[in-house]
Amino acid sequence: MKAMISMLMALLFNAFTGAAFGAVVGISPVAGALGMNALSAVVSTAMPSGVMRAGVLKEIWTGEIVKALREFLVGSWLDGIPDNSSLVDNDVIHLVDVGVDPDVLVNNTTYPIPLQNLDDADITISLDKFQTKVTPVTDDELYAISYDKISRVKESHSNAINDSKFAKAAHALCATSHTAKTPVLTTTGARDEATGRLKLTPADLVAMKRALDNLKVPVDSRRLVLCPDHVNDLLEADQNFKEQYNINRGEGTVARMYGFDIYTFGNNPYYTTGGEKKAVGATASAGEFQCSFAFYTKRVFKATGSTKMYWSAAENDPEYQRNKVNFRHYFICMFKKADAGVVMRSGYKATA
């Protein structure tokens, strides 16, 4: 009886997934459902005894999530940063392999990163782990063959992971506080009457360029990531920026101006009124605003590790009869050496 129920659930799961996949690639949902069951039957004959057909579909779900995660990078401010994913082993990467010189390494303070000194010439670092909350998929939904369910699950989980890892990456590329090697500058524009925030000006962008010049950062491959407040400031103050923004706003990047490839991102980190970077996900208090930041792409690396789907069958949940699904994904983005970036935080003036 248990085997029959398991087989029925596998068939339903296959039909449900195949129909959704068929809709994505432009074929009939019925053909997709039948084709997925046929594929499962063929693959299962080649698999070891005791392996459930649903396991094949877990791989398909995971593959769709991985595809969505990769597609999200295209055209984003993380696009084009050197990718060292091929050097990842068991979701760990060796910093020497990506060009980090241990004797000048400035440890990333975004989150406690587990470091392990193997010897004087090597440091390994664990990639960040991103886990989504569990989504229930009831048996009623499976029996009804809700064809777009897999698309909704894939979209919601991939979006959640991407939002989190982009926020982590932005946080990692912003200095904790001002130093000679990690300048944190302050805007100098007019005071916003509603918030007391000092606006970003074109002269402030020149100050960012000058800071990188002083650090001897090469003029090519400089990238600027503006927060929404600073984008709006420039739209008010710089007609050339406004024209470029209106042309390119749907393409991820804004323009090549002031010596930067300019991008926008809505989840840049916050800084305190004293110029200290706040924790990832921290909310802003009075006088605290998101920053913008610039960096030399060749001094940064990103790496993607494994992605895994977790699935709990409804037969193991007699009270609610729900299947449950979530995903775990590994990723990291950080400086190879923190001497090629600059942050622009918004100044604050409480009263006019």
Sequence and secondary structure as in RCSB ss.txt:
>XXXX:A:sequence
MKAMISMLMALLFNAFTGAAFGAVVGISPVAGALGMNALSAVVSTAMPSGVMRAGVLKEIWTGEIVKALREFLVG
SWLDGIPDNSSLVDNDVIHLVDVGVDPDVLVNNTTYPIPLQNLDDADITISLDKFQTKVTPVTDDELYAISYDKI
SRVKESHSNAINDSKFAKAAHALCATSHTAKTPVLTTTGARDEATGRLKLTPADLVAMKRALDNLKVPVDSRRLV
LCPDHVNDLLEADQNFKEQYNINRGEGTVARMYGFDIYTFGNNPYYTTGGEKKAVGATASAGEFQCSFAFYTKRV
FKATGSTKMYWSAAENDPEYQRNKVNFRHYFICMFKKADAGVVMRSGYKATA
>XXXX:A:secstr
 HHHHHHHHHHHHHHHHHHHHHHHHTS HHHHHHHHHHHHHHHHHTS TT  THHHHHHHHHHHHHHHHHHHHTT
STTTTS B GGG BTTEEEGGGGT  GGG     SS   EEEEETTEEEEE EEEE   EEEEHHHHHTT TTHH
HHHHHHHHHHHHHHHHHHHHHHTS SS  SSS EEE  S B TTT BB   HHHHHHHHHHHHHTT  STTEEEE
E HHHHHHHHHH HHHHHHHHHHTTSSEEEEETTEEEEE TT  EE TTS B  TT    TT EE EEEEEGGGE
EEEEEEEEEEEE GGG TTT EEEEEEEEEEEEEESSSSSEEEEE  B S  
